[in-house]
Amino acid sequence: MSITSAIVLYAVIWFMVFLIVIPIRLQTQGDVGQIVPGTHAGSPEVHNLKKKAWITTFVSIGLWIVIAGIILSGWITVRDLDFFGRMGPAPEFGGTGG
């Protein structure tokens, strides 16, 4: 895995976790009872976005370590995800080299 692939993997994990964390403990204007005219009652009033970004960062680091370790160890490869057999047979190493 190159450094670019590692950064892209982390960014994808971070945003996926962030989209999961955003609605947790979210207080909307409708919940608080202070709806600003012209806005939806479901608009956030108290969102704690900075705290959620930090939580997302720490969770993403842990998930990235696990996923990158699986990729680098070769436990799961791209050929394992080739459900339709489009990659062909795997090359044989240690053969006669014909």
NORDA-V575584 format. One record per residue. N is the residue number from 0. PHI is phi in whole degrees, -180 to 180 (NA if undefined). D_FIRST is the distance of its C-alpha to the first C-alpha in whole Angstrom. Layout:
BEGIN
n,phi,d_first
N,PHI,D_FIRST
N,PHI,D_FIRST
END
This chain:
BEGIN
n,phi,d_first
0,NA,0
1,-81,4
2,-64,7
3,-66,8
4,-64,6
5,-66,7
6,-68,10
7,-64,11
8,-60,10
9,-64,12
10,-63,15
11,-65,15
12,-62,16
13,-60,18
14,-68,20
15,-65,21
16,-67,22
17,-62,24
18,-68,26
19,-80,26
20,-79,28
21,-52,30
22,-76,33
23,-71,33
24,55,36
25,-83,37
26,-107,41
27,-89,42
28,-64,45
29,-67,47
30,-67,46
31,-78,47
32,90,50
33,-124,50
34,-85,49
35,-76,49
36,-57,51
37,92,49
38,-116,46
39,-82,45
40,-66,46
41,-87,42
42,-68,41
43,-69,39
44,-104,42
45,-121,40
46,-115,36
47,50,35
48,-65,32
49,-65,31
50,-64,31
51,-68,29
52,-67,26
53,-67,26
54,-60,26
55,-60,23
56,-63,21
57,-68,22
58,-66,21
59,-65,18
60,-62,17
61,-63,18
62,-65,16
63,-64,13
64,-61,13
65,-66,14
66,-68,12
67,-64,8
68,-64,10
69,-64,11
70,-66,8
71,-70,7
72,-75,11
73,83,11
74,-61,14
75,-124,13
76,-116,12
77,-65,12
78,-66,16
79,-69,17
80,-97,17
81,-85,19
82,-73,22
83,-103,24
84,69,23
85,-80,22
86,-86,19
87,80,22
88,-71,22
89,-71,19
90,-68,20
91,-91,22
92,-101,21
93,83,24
94,-81,26
95,-78,29
96,81,27
97,-16,30
END
